[in-house]
Amino acid sequence: MSTEGRESKVVLIPEGLNDERLDAALARLLGLSRSAVVALIEAGEVTAYGKPLAKSEKVSSNQYIEILMPAPKAPPSLQPTPIDGLKVIYDDEDVIVIDKPAGIAAHPSPGWTGPTVIGAIVAAGYQVSTSGAAERQGVVHRLDVGTTGLMVVAKNENSYSNLKQQFRDRTVHKIYHALVQGHMDPSEGTIDAPIDRHPREDYRFAVVADGKPSITHYKALEYFPAVSLLEIELETGRTHQIRVHFSALRHPLVGDVTYGADHTISDRLEIRRPWLHARKLSFLHPATGKEVSFETEYPADLTRSLEILNDTPQQ
């Protein structure tokens, strides 16, 4: 790697990371992806007392490690990205609520070149808050690219700070519907299992002992042959939380091959993404303090899969 524009950084391993693998420990300390840290290690740019280290080495508390950091990248810029038929559920001076289609990211990010919610809102002529990182203006919560449904965006600074606090306080109610493989037993319950990056595969998340607290409530709405339709309420909002929790229970979302779904089921139900829809959203309006609630119907692909299930003879 070129050293132009790069700086050397020395880190002290804290007690909490004692005996961790080097790549995992540095990913946590530096805020880099594990794959980026491995690339630095394999290039010989992670050393202790001048000696290059191996990614599988265990670190010790109070150990000093020197890293030649990668050159900083310019953040993705916020560009208008028009979406045909952007569906606005609600709009006033403070917030805008949309029904997000599949295949749209919440905001620009490294490696994503497709349309975004924020880009579509700006392209449609709506204003958004300038709070937060430039590419995430107005974003107070996110939905995965493959997830459809309700998403609120702040239109001014007061709304942004107010809504962010509501999400931190866990007073926003987010109800999802999901189709999972198998029959949930019990039919109603709570999943309380910590989530963090997958220990070996950086693009995924997993239930891990030292992860962030993550709580998911669910109840079965209907059982079909080989699958269950669930209503899910998130108490926390970790990345991929629903997908990770149900995969850990061996009930992955239909169509979610990243987390272990059987492609033969999704093929039969004509699903090309995880079957997950943000169905209901309630929060306190940042200007009035009164609760506002929204609900949206399933998009065409999810409706089609249920039609197929309803036409399937019961075993």
DAHUDA-V642933 format. One record per pair of residues at least 4 apart in sequence whose C-alpha atoms are under 7 Angstrom apart, sorted by sequence separation. I is the first residue (numbers start at 1). J is the second residue. D is the distance in Angstrom with one decimal. If there is no record, write none. Layout:
I:J:D
I:J:D
This chain:
13:17:6.5
14:18:6.9
20:24:6.7
21:25:6.1
22:26:6.1
23:27:6.1
24:28:6.5
25:29:6.3
26:30:5.7
27:31:5.6
32:36:6.3
33:37:6.5
34:38:6.2
35:39:6.2
36:40:6.5
37:41:6.3
38:42:6.0
39:43:6.1
40:44:6.5
41:45:5.6
47:51:5.1
48:52:6.6
91:95:6.0
92:96:6.6
108:112:6.5
115:119:6.8
116:120:6.0
117:121:6.2
118:122:6.2
119:123:6.0
120:124:6.1
121:125:6.6
122:126:5.3
132:136:6.1
133:137:6.2
143:147:6.0
155:159:6.7
156:160:6.2
157:161:6.3
158:162:6.0
159:163:5.9
160:164:6.0
161:165:6.2
162:166:6.4
163:167:6.3
164:168:6.2
165:169:6.0
166:170:6.1
167:171:6.3
198:202:5.9
223:227:6.3
224:228:5.9
237:241:6.7
240:244:5.9
241:245:6.0
242:246:6.2
243:247:6.1
244:248:6.1
245:249:6.6
246:250:6.4
247:251:5.2
252:256:6.8
256:260:6.6
257:261:4.5
262:266:7.0
263:267:5.9
264:268:6.2
265:269:6.3
266:270:5.8
267:271:6.2
285:289:5.0
298:302:6.0
299:303:6.2
300:304:6.0
301:305:6.5
302:306:6.6
303:307:6.3
304:308:6.3
305:309:6.3
306:310:6.1
307:311:6.2
308:312:6.3
20:25:5.9
27:32:5.1
32:37:6.6
40:45:5.3
41:46:5.2
47:52:4.3
91:96:4.4
121:126:5.6
122:127:6.4
132:137:5.5
154:159:5.4
166:171:5.5
167:172:5.8
197:202:6.3
223:228:4.6
246:251:5.1
247:252:4.1
256:261:5.1
257:262:6.8
266:271:5.0
284:289:5.2
285:290:5.5
298:303:6.0
27:33:5.8
40:46:6.4
46:52:5.8
47:53:5.5
90:96:5.6
91:97:6.4
131:137:5.7
154:160:5.0
166:172:6.1
198:204:5.5
222:228:6.0
223:229:6.3
246:252:5.2
255:261:5.9
257:263:6.7
266:272:6.9
284:290:5.2
285:291:6.0
27:34:5.3
45:52:6.9
46:53:6.0
90:97:5.0
130:137:5.1
131:138:6.3
197:204:6.3
198:205:4.5
222:229:5.2
252:259:6.4
254:261:5.9
284:291:4.2
285:292:6.3
17:25:6.2
44:52:5.4
89:97:5.4
90:98:7.0
108:116:6.4
129:137:5.6
130:138:6.5
197:205:4.3
198:206:4.9
220:228:6.7
221:229:5.5
252:260:6.2
253:261:6.4
255:263:6.5
283:291:5.5
284:292:6.1
88:97:6.1
89:98:5.2
107:116:5.1
128:137:6.5
129:138:4.6
196:205:5.5
197:206:6.0
220:229:6.0
221:230:5.3
243:252:6.6
252:261:5.4
282:291:6.7
283:292:5.7
24:34:6.5
27:37:6.2
88:98:4.5
89:99:6.5
104:114:7.0
105:115:6.5
106:116:5.3
107:117:6.0
128:138:5.4
195:205:6.8
196:206:5.8
220:230:4.4
221:231:6.5
243:253:6.4
282:292:5.6
283:293:6.8
23:34:6.3
26:37:6.8
87:98:5.8
88:99:6.4
104:115:5.5
105:116:4.6
106:117:4.9
107:118:5.7
195:206:5.5
196:207:6.6
219:230:5.7
220:231:6.3
255:266:4.9
282:293:4.2
41:53:6.7
87:99:5.5
104:116:5.2
105:117:6.3
106:118:6.6
195:207:4.5
196:208:6.3
218:230:6.5
219:231:5.5
247:259:6.0
254:266:5.8
281:293:5.7
282:294:6.4
41:54:6.5
104:117:6.6
140:153:6.4
194:207:5.5
195:208:5.7
218:231:5.6
219:232:6.7
247:260:6.8
281:294:5.3
23:37:6.0
41:55:6.2
139:153:5.4
193:207:6.2
194:208:5.9
218:232:4.4
280:294:5.6
281:295:6.6
23:38:6.0
138:153:5.3
139:154:6.6
194:209:6.4
196:211:4.7
217:232:5.7
218:233:6.3
244:259:7.0
280:295:4.5
48:64:6.6
138:154:4.6
194:210:6.9
195:211:4.6
196:212:6.2
216:232:7.0
217:233:5.1
243:259:6.9
255:271:5.9
279:295:5.7
280:296:6.7
38:55:6.4
48:65:5.0
138:155:6.2
194:211:4.6
195:212:5.3
216:233:6.1
217:234:6.3
255:272:6.0
256:273:6.2
279:296:5.5
47:65:5.9
48:66:6.2
194:212:4.9
195:213:6.7
216:234:4.9
255:273:5.0
256:274:4.4
279:297:7.0
47:66:5.3
194:213:4.5
195:214:6.3
215:234:6.5
216:235:6.0
255:274:4.4
46:66:5.8
47:67:6.5
140:160:6.8
193:213:6.6
194:214:5.1
215:235:5.4
254:274:5.8
255:275:6.1
46:67:4.6
193:214:5.6
215:236:5.7
253:274:5.9
254:275:5.5
277:298:7.0
45:67:5.8
46:68:6.7
138:160:6.2
192:214:5.9
193:215:6.6
214:236:5.5
253:275:6.1
45:68:5.4
140:163:6.5
192:215:4.6
140:164:5.5
191:215:5.7
192:216:6.6
214:238:6.7
129:154:5.7
191:216:5.0
128:154:6.1
129:155:4.5
131:157:6.0
190:216:5.6
191:217:6.3
108:135:5.8
128:155:4.0
129:156:4.1
130:157:6.9
190:217:4.3
275:302:6.7
107:135:6.4
127:155:5.8
128:156:6.2
129:157:5.5
189:217:5.9
190:218:6.3
107:136:5.7
131:160:6.8
189:218:5.6
78:108:6.6
188:218:5.6
189:219:6.5
271:301:6.7
129:160:6.7
188:219:4.1
23:55:5.2
76:108:6.0
187:219:5.7
188:220:6.2
22:55:5.3
23:56:7.0
76:109:5.9
187:220:5.2
21:55:6.8
22:56:6.0
76:110:6.4
81:115:5.2
271:305:6.9
21:56:5.4
22:57:5.6
81:116:6.4
205:240:7.0
270:305:6.3
21:57:5.6
22:58:5.7
106:142:5.7
269:305:4.8
21:58:4.5
22:59:5.8
82:119:6.9
83:120:5.7
106:143:6.3
207:244:7.0
20:58:5.3
21:59:6.3
81:119:4.6
82:120:4.7
206:244:5.9
19:58:5.0
20:59:5.7
80:119:4.2
81:120:4.9
105:144:6.6
205:244:6.6
269:308:6.3
19:59:5.1
79:119:5.6
80:120:6.0
105:145:4.6
183:223:6.7
18:59:5.9
19:60:5.6
78:119:6.5
82:123:5.4
104:145:5.1
18:60:4.7
80:122:5.7
81:123:6.1
82:124:6.9
103:145:5.1
18:61:4.8
80:123:4.7
102:145:6.2
103:146:5.4
183:226:6.6
17:61:6.7
102:146:4.9
182:226:4.8
183:227:5.8
184:228:6.7
102:147:5.7
181:226:6.1
182:227:4.5
183:228:5.4
15:61:4.7
102:148:5.2
181:227:4.4
182:228:6.3
13:60:6.6
14:61:5.1
101:148:5.0
180:227:5.5
181:228:6.4
13:61:5.0
14:62:6.0
100:148:5.1
101:149:6.8
179:227:6.6
180:228:5.4
13:62:5.1
100:149:5.0
179:228:5.6
180:229:6.6
12:62:5.6
13:63:5.3
99:149:4.7
100:150:6.2
179:229:4.6
12:63:5.6
13:64:6.5
99:150:4.7
100:151:6.8
178:229:5.8
179:230:6.2
12:64:4.7
98:150:5.7
99:151:6.5
178:230:5.3
11:64:5.7
12:65:6.6
97:150:6.7
98:151:5.5
177:230:5.6
178:231:6.6
10:64:6.6
11:65:5.4
97:151:5.6
98:152:6.5
177:231:4.7
191:245:7.0
10:65:5.6
11:66:6.5
97:152:4.4
176:231:5.8
177:232:6.0
10:66:4.3
78:134:6.8
96:152:5.8
97:153:6.4
175:231:6.9
176:232:5.0
9:66:5.6
10:67:6.3
77:134:6.9
78:135:4.8
95:152:6.8
96:153:5.4
175:232:5.6
176:233:6.3
8:66:6.8
9:67:5.2
77:135:5.4
95:153:5.8
96:154:6.7
175:233:4.7
8:67:5.6
9:68:6.3
76:135:6.1
95:154:4.8
174:233:5.8
8:68:4.4
9:69:6.7
94:154:6.3
95:155:5.2
174:234:6.1
7:68:5.9
8:69:5.9
94:155:5.0
6:68:6.8
7:69:5.6
93:155:6.9
94:156:6.1
6:69:5.9
6:70:5.9
6:71:4.8
94:159:5.9
170:235:6.4
5:71:5.5
170:236:6.9
182:251:6.1
181:251:5.0
180:251:5.6
181:252:5.8
180:252:5.5
181:253:6.2
180:253:4.2
181:254:5.9
179:253:5.8
180:254:5.2
178:253:6.8
179:254:5.8
224:309:6.6
225:314:6.5
179:275:5.6
178:275:5.7
179:276:6.9
178:276:4.6
177:276:5.9
178:277:6.5
176:276:6.9
177:277:5.4
176:277:5.5
177:278:6.6
176:278:4.4
177:279:6.2
175:278:6.2
176:279:5.0
175:279:5.7
176:280:6.8
175:280:4.9
174:280:6.0
175:281:6.4
174:281:4.9
173:281:5.7
174:282:6.8
173:282:5.1
172:282:5.9
173:283:6.6
172:283:4.9
163:286:6.7
162:286:5.8
146:273:5.9
159:286:5.3
146:274:6.5
148:276:6.8
149:277:5.3
150:278:5.4
147:276:5.6
148:277:4.9
149:278:4.2
150:279:6.6
147:277:5.9
148:278:6.1
149:279:5.9
150:280:6.8
150:281:6.6
149:296:6.8
35:202:6.6
34:202:6.0
33:202:6.7
